[in-house]
């Protein structure tokens, strides 16, 4: 990312806050949000709103920082040769993304499995690629396929399974206003196209094993 500024602030508790952002982009987006506040009938110079355009610009840059990440490189950074050919499942991965239609959040959990074919990957890399794709303007259907395809094309496993369950604030806060609805999407390759393998995966992600 060009022109990145990094700030560290140590609080009394010892907590260190780190913000990274593109200063030029922040200024440009903040200017637009100042105009938007005025169009909404607010006074952008009001005390509570003076810094709001900059805060929103920083928040949006964080929420879309996945555009600056290469998910395949994330996986390749921790690939290891290993003679293991059974299912590897990482479930209950927190997902936070932004619907590209209304720019409102959707959030939930992803459950991912793959069957190694000569290579395994560091387990932390799977949640990292979920974040890399989720931190973009998205639709849940595309997000599901992108995660599946990245793992399949990079690791070349015998199969990949992805299930994502999310609540969408564009449905809960506006439109149909159904607060308790959950959207589930799935994508499978290879061995997971077989009923028996897919059923085992679905059993594992719904079982309370921990």
N, C-alpha and C positions, 0 to 999 in steps of 0.2 A: 504494500500500500504506500503510495507516495506521500511525502510530507507528513509522516506520522509524528504526533506529539505524544509523549509519555509523561504521566504525572503520578507521583507517589505521595500519599499523605498518611502519615502515621498518627493514628488516634491515641487517646489516653490508654485504651485497652491493649494497644500493641497491634491492632488490626491495620494492615496496609492496603489502602485502596489504590488500584492501578487502573487508569483510564488510558485507552489508546484510540486515537481518532485522527482523521484527516482534517486539519484545521480549515483548509479552503472549502471542502465539502460541507463542513459544519456551518460555516458562515453563509454559504449559498442556500442551504436548506432552511436555516433559521430565518433568513430574509423572507422566504416564501411563507413560512408559518406565521410570521408577524402579520403578513397581509391576510392570511386565512383567519386569524383571530379577529381582525377588523371586519372581515366579511361575515363572520358569525354573529356580529353585534357586540363584541367585546372591546374593551379598551386595552390595547397591547402595552400601554404605558402604566397601567395599574400595577401597584406594588407586587401583587401575587403573580402577575403575568410577565413582568419585565424579563425574566430569565427563562420563561417557558419555551420560547422558540428554540433557544440553544439547547435546552434540556431535551426537547423532543428530537432535535436533529441528532444529538448524541445517542439517544435511545434507538433511533431508527438505524443509525450506522452500526450499533452493536447487534441489533436484531437481524440485520442483513449481512453480517460480516462473512457469512458462508460463501459469498461470491469471490472472496479473496483466498479461499481454501481449495486445495486439490485433494478430494477424497481418495482417489487412487494412490496418490503419493503417501497419504496417511497410512493406508494399508501396507504399501510396499516398504515403509520404514520399519515394519516389525513383522516381516514374513520369515518363517523358519521351516526348514525341511524337517519333517517328522512323519514316521510310519504310524499314522493313526487314521483310521477310516470310519470311525463311528461319529454319530451326530454330536455337534457342538452347539449348545443353545445358550444364548444370552437373552434373558427376558426382563420385562419391566423396566426398559430403558425410557427414561423421561424424555418426552418430546415437547418442544415449544416452537411454534412456527407462526407465520403470518399469512392469512388467506389473501391471495393476490386479487380477489374480486372486490373486497371491501376494506382490505388492510386492517382487519381485526384478527386477534389471536385465535389459534386453535391449539389444543394441548392434550396430552394423554400419554400413552405408553406404546413402545415398539417391542416386538418379540422377534428375534432373529436367530436363525440356525443355518449351519452349513455342514456339509459332509466333506472333510478334507480329502484331497487327492494328491498327496505328496507334500503339501504345505499347510501349516497352520498360521494363525496370525495372533499377535498379542491381544488379549481379550479387551483391553481398554480401547483398542483402535476401532472396535465395532461401534460403541457409543459415540466415538469421535466422528465417525463418518455420518452417523445419524444427525449429529449437530451440524456438520458441514453442509448437508443438504437442507436441513430444517431451517437454518438461519438464512433463509432466502424467502422471497415472496413465492408462495407455494399453493398447490392444491394437494390434498392428501393422496389422491390417486397417483399423481406423478411422483410425489415423495416416496411412496412405496416402491414404485418401479425403479426409481433412480438408485435407491439403496440396494435392491436386488441386483441390478445390472452391474453396479460398481463391484460388489463382492464377487459376482460370477466372472466378470471380465478380468479382474485383477488376480484373484486367487486360483481361478480355474478349478473350483471344487466339483465334486460329483453332483452337487445340488445345493440350492439356496432356498430358504423359506423366510418370508417377511410378513408379519401381521402387525397392523397399526390400529389402535383404538383411540379415538380423539373426540373431545367436545369442541364445538365450533361456536365462538361467540357471535359470529354473524347470524347464527340460527337462534342463539339464546337471548341476545340483546335487541335484535331488530327482526324484521321480516316475520317469520312464523312464531318467534319467541317461545320456543320449546326448550326449557332450561335443562331437561334431563336426558335429551337425546344423545346417543353416542354413535359415531360413524366408524365402521370397521372396514378396512381394506386389506387385501392379501395379494401376494405375488409369489410364484414358485418356479423353480427350474429343476431340470434333471431328475434325480431320484425322488424329489418331493412331488413330482407329478403323479407318482404312484400312490394309490389310496392308502396302502399300509404304512408307508413312510410318512405321508402327510398326517395320518391319524395319530401316529406316535408323537410327532411334533406338537400337534394340537393338544394331546393329552399332557405332555410335559409343560406346556406354557399355562395350562389351566390347573395343574396340580400344585398343591401347597407343600412344596418339598423343603422349604427353608424355615 
